[in-house]
């Protein structure tokens, strides 16, 4: 911890405030007292008034005493805090495990909700090798908040919150109490409570006893039937501990009665002290004390030391907390002699700030702790800001110099640009324009070639899967959408079969397609012509077949081929096979793993099915399995079938086949006077 030159110790007692200003200009190990002050409250503290009373009195003391330190260490009275001691069996636990057990046990000793209190703990060694003492301290949040707020209102910054028993113990250890095997007790008799502190080497034990100076005041008021202020005055002017026995009583009856009341209260306190000593010896396994030190505001009652020395049969002396600090010339030593017995806690706060102390508790509220952590980081923030500013300065200087160089070179480049580069850019842009035009033409040609490649691929697929006993006599396109075939009676089928050829009028691939109107050469005859894009949705295929009599339908499926265009249809069992064409990068990216069963195998299985008895049935089954034709039985279907009367095994057929990949072509109609001939119904057909 970085040390300030001066620090302010504030001991907020139940009936008074004690201030000490410590000077550390001589080094961290040199604790020097420069100023002190003591003032009692003018009114009794209550939950509603304590913040205002403490703030007002503290402000007055700071102004009158000339205190200049702003960093404050605060000590809370034993009446405001709760101290508990436990013994933990450590066995073979490591440090981390011991800490976890200690934190758990400390929280078990808190008789309030954890959200309502501030708490801390410390492990204290003892004479046993397999155990360790645990001290836990608890104080209510609202008490600490009120006092720290009062201190902050007076311009001081609370840095640490300690409790009276721990601060007094640290002072005693610094003054050499409990060394060289000595077992001593410190009886700190305050205004509202008495702190009994055991000091034995590194061991520490304390108990807060609710019997103190205020108890005497209450008893006097009760016995004399007067108010508390009058009783306090009687205690201060006539109070002493009656010696009893053969000692003569004072001449004043009032003083005699007051002394007896004081002795009775001290006897009650002695009983609690004796009981605590016995508990320390038996339960804490401590050594019975061989010496007592008394301190605190109520310890100066006459014969107080004599009373305890006679009753406990051990030496008793007043505790001098100033043995471990230096007194600067600014200290009023005469005033210090009068009130010095009440400053053991304040001295402990100064020692706590100066060096490592045996007991170090921190009950600082969370908001103050966060502020302290932020204050510790402030120097780093300042240095970071300075570094950032310097860095920005260097960056700005570099950018400024670079900007000047850039402007200079930019002018040279602009001149070079205008002289040489610009004409090259013009030439490049012209070449790029020509290239773009060529690429556009190439794309159009590619699309045309791809469109023209569909029809040959479809025809190749038809002849690849055609059975051996079947011959195709005509393939005619169906323009537009293919309609589902509806089964008709034999009479209606025979009527529909009449026409220009065996199955009625119609055009082949190079004539007019089936439907109303005539047609012409799709590639255009001579002369002027106009055309439109027509979609071929399917074909009407006609032909003949011979029904085999012995060996059944025979076929030789050609080798499967990949198509130069995408195909969306898939066949169950062959997903991924030919699902996308090998046309450029799209086909490669969308390619799927090869099927375990080939499409030819599935076709062959279907064509050899028991339900297939004629070449036409085998052919239509193969067409439905093909990737290029629709598998719907109402779209790809035998529309007419007839067995010859002259030849028993000879038949004629007609099929409607819907394309899975529609084909577009330019249908050209020759204008009047054109040189091309027009082909109407019954025109030449595409022959196999």
C-alpha positions, 0 to 999 in steps of 0.5 A: 500500500502506498503511504500518505504523509499523514493519516487520521485515526477516528475511534467512534466510541459509544459515548465519545470520539477520539482522533489521532493524526499520525505523521509518516514523513520519517518512513513507513516504520516510524509512527509519529503522533502529531495531533490528538483530540477527545470529545464526548457526545452532547446527547445520547446516540440513537439510530435516528440521530447518530449520523448527525451527532457524529458528523457535527461533533467530528466537524467541530473537532477537526476545525478546532484541532487543526487536523489536515489529514483526509485519509481516515481509518475508523474504529467501531466500538464493541457495542456495535460489533459482534465477535465470535471464536471457534476452533477448526480441525485442520488435519491434512487440509491445504491452505485453500481447503482451510480457507473454504472451511473458515469462510463457511464456519464464519457465515454460520456464526452470523445471526443476521441475513448476510445481506444485512451485515458486513463480516470478516474473519481471521485464522489465529494459531494456537498451541495445538498442531491439528487445530486452528482458532477462527475469529469472525466479526460482524457489524450491521450495514446501516451502522457502518453506512451512517458513520462512513457517511458522516465522516465523508460529509466532513471531508474525510475519506474512510480507508478502513473499518476496524473494531475496538478489540482488534485495534486494542490487541494490535496496540498491546502486541506492538507494546510488547504485551504477551511476549516471553511466555507471558499470558496477560489480559487487557480490561478495556472498560468503556462507556457502554461495554467492557472488552476483555482481551487475552494476549498470549504470544500469537494467540488472541481471544476477546469477549465483550461484556455489557457492564461498563461506566454507563451501568454505574450511572444507571445504578446511581440514578436508580438508587438516588432516584435522579436522572442520568445526567445528575447520576453521571455528575455524581459518578465523576465527582464522588465515584471510586471503588470502595475498598471494603473491609477495615478501610474507613468510609469517606466522611461524605455520605453521598460519596460513601453510597456512590462508592458502594454502588461502584463496587457492586458494579465492579463486582459484577464485572469481576464475576464475568471476568473470572468466568471468562478466564475459566472458559479461556483456560478450559475451552480454549486451552489457554494459560491463565493470565499472570498479569492484567492491564486496564484501560478505557474511560471508566478505568480511571475510577479511583482504586479500580486497579487495586480492586482487581489486583486484590480479587484476581491476585495478579499484578494490575497496571494501567496500559500505556498505548503510547510506548510504540509511537513517537510524540511530536512537539505539536502534541499537548503532553499535559492534556495527553496524560489526562485522556491517554488511557482512552487512545489504545484503539486509535493507536492501533489504527495508526499501527495498522496503517504503518505496518503488518499487524497480527489482526487485520480485519476489513469491514469497509462497505462495498461502495467504498471498496470499489472507490478505493480500487478505482483510486488505486488505478487512477495513476495508471489511468493518468499515465495511460492518458499521457501515453495516448496523448503522446502517441497521438502527437507522434501519429499526427506529426507522422501523418502531417509529414506523410501528407506533405510527401503524398501531395508532392508525389501525387502531383508528379503522378497526376502529371504522369497520368495525364501524359502517358497512362490515360491513353493506355487506359483508353485503349484498355477500356476499348479492348474490354468493351470489345471483349464484353461484346464477344463474351455476350455473343459467346454466351448466346451461342452457348445457350443456343447450342445447349438448347439444340443439344437437348433434342438429340439427347432425347432421341438418343435416350429413346433409342437407347432403351427401346426393346429389340422386338419394337420398331418406331415409325414416327415421332411427333412433337406435342406443343405446349402442356401435355394433358393426362391421357383418358382411357376410351372405349375401343370404338372411340379409339378406332375412330381417333385412329382414322386419319392421314396415316395409321393414327390420324393426322399429325406432323412430325418433327419437321412439320406442324405439331399436333394441334390446330393450324398448319406448320412449316419448316422450323428452320425456315425456307427461303424468303422472309419469315417470322417465328416464335419460340415454342415449347415441346412438352412431349412426343407421340411415338408410333410404331410396330412390334413383334410379340416374342413367343418363346424367349419373352421381350428382349432388349439391350440397354445402351450405355448410360450417358450424362447429359450436357444440361441439368435434369431435376428428375431422380429415380428412387435408389439412384439419387444423385446419379445424373441429378445434375448435368456436367455443364460447367461449375454448377454441375460440379458443385451440386454433384452428389455421391454415385448410387449403388444401383445403376439406372440401367439395372433398375430399368432392366428389372422393371422391363423383366417384370411379370407384368410386362408381356409385350415390347410396348409394355417394356418400352413404356416402363423404361421410358417412365424410369428414364430421367428425361421422361415423366414417370406419371402413368397418365402422362407417359402412357400407351394410348393405342394398341392393336394386334394384326388380324393377319399375323398373330404376333404382330401389333401396332401401337401409339404412345404419349410421352411427357418430357421431364426436360421441356425443349424450346425451339424457334418455330418459323412460318414462311410469309406469302411469296416465300421460297420455302415449301409449307408442310401440313398434315401428313407431311414427311415424318422423322423416321427411325 
